[in-house]
């Protein structure tokens, strides 16, 4: 066995694993089989805290992939399980596994500092890095402790930060500011039935969490009020929704879900939209429907309103190890541990680490420091898959220098990936052709870069320094998404993976980069595959063009479009819908009435003696009455009703999907609210209203005229009353 000491040397531990989750426990079992005595440090107060937090949520895939041969040797009674809930997996499998196997686990032990023993100077010699053990400062309930270890394995990583709604899992406009009102995670529709009943909900996502939310809604399909709506939305163009989960989980009601998806008209309660992305969000709790979402599909950009927004795209990593972790300087260059910095970027960008990452994979490696575990959960289903076991096999092959070592055999067949060391570019002599190419690219305005098939940068032109003020040499060997601003990098990875896996001819996207002074610039990235004479791809070549001025101009134009669109449909004084908007709503509902006989009513009302307000108290007081009345009524109508200013002191409420009697009751309610509310100090305000319901064989103009006639009748009868 090379690299790792199996027995303690004085106070130095042979192996410390940080994180007592499923991956950390399995890595400890694997190490025990090889003769090591690992110590697991867990920041929480119990093992597998992630699964305990997920409660009764069902894990995917099935139990056969969640329980390993090493684990079943200690907990054989779970071998007959067909599936696990998250909490049962923690309590019935992982907890007994730790107790029976005798693994050394220290709970409530949070690693806060990592350095090298004997690192007393900011600049260290290379031989000290190789020989000196790690020094860990660990916070415990009894105070801080110091531990020393020959080898460290980071097996932390919890699925706790929800992925945002925007394209490529970047936040949509206003999402961060309004996140506290978004429903993240699986929605328990049954427990919150009254809250969602009769309301409109937008459900974004196509992963397992989204399926769980959809399943709960579909199970209650017979109980929902006819006004209830669930609109399922995802970015991918494939249909039907959730099919993989329905087939694989053998749901008892699979036929019901499939019927709902195949025949959308079988239930007016559920609607499905594919290839739809969120661009911006707006939340106004006093509006008829609190959420307004700007979305786009393959054909157009449009707005969607709703009472609730549910984000079920999944979760990204929130690694406990790197929160507030202080890393001591330990490099010949005096730089901090670049391995830790690069891993922190990987965690933020939500990359899925599909293998144990050895020191060879990053610049300025830290010997004997390994990172394993599924670090993100998003578009792929499940919370823990066998890929973690492939990482463990790969890790201990590196640790022991035995490339054929595999204690799992066929159980992890095809999951082990090797990671060849990067070839140093410092001592490669350039050919004449390469020197010409280098000279040309360094005089271009665009930034030129090349990568290998693992997306690692092998060349970056000097134009990068001119664009960002950063040294291009610092990026050699890193993933090309490290060139991008962190909010863009996740999208860059996903889209580039699709480009390379589909073997497309070229690639074109727009991203942000961050300059040395903190300024951000927009760039257009164009890339193509590099091929040898046999047509085999061996890398990519790409360019970045600064398009910041163009993007800024487009942003200003879009802001103006948004402003003019709002002005076109909203009253400038009160902020509610104007006559133009009301006319469109009336035409839409009248068409539904004619075609499907869906009833609707009009409440047309105005302010009694409003002219006297203006004559006696002035137009400013009159405007104040209009504004406060609009706010009062807007807060009193249903979310499904449409309220706006018809003109002057006249207002209109379109009461959707309700007979005349309910429209009259709503009008009476509004009249009483206004009469009992002090809108202005100068005088009492009352309203008179006429209520009319759409009738067969009449036009829309005739309906409006009937409502207007009833309003006139209410005023001539003494005002402060409702006529139907």
Helices and strands as residue ranges (DSSP letters): E 12-18, H 22-33, E 39-41, H 49-54, H 63-66, H 69-72, G 76-78, H 86-88, I 89-94, H 95-101, E 104-106, E 110-116, H 126-131, E 134-140, E 143-154, E 159-162, G 167-169, H 175-178, G 179-181, E 183-184, H 193-196, E 200-204, H 208-219, E 229-233, H 243-249, H 254-262, G 264-266, E 270-273, E 277-283, E 291-296, E 301-306, E 308-311, E 315-317, E 326-327, H 338-349, G 359-361, E 369-371, E 376-377, H 387-400, G 409-412, H 432-441, E 447-451, E 457-460, H 463-468, G 472-475, G 480-483, H 486-501, E 506-514, E 520-531, E 537-546, H 548-569, H 579-596, E 600-607, H 610-617, H 619-634, E 642-647, E 650-656, H 660-676, E 687-693, H 700-716, E 722-723
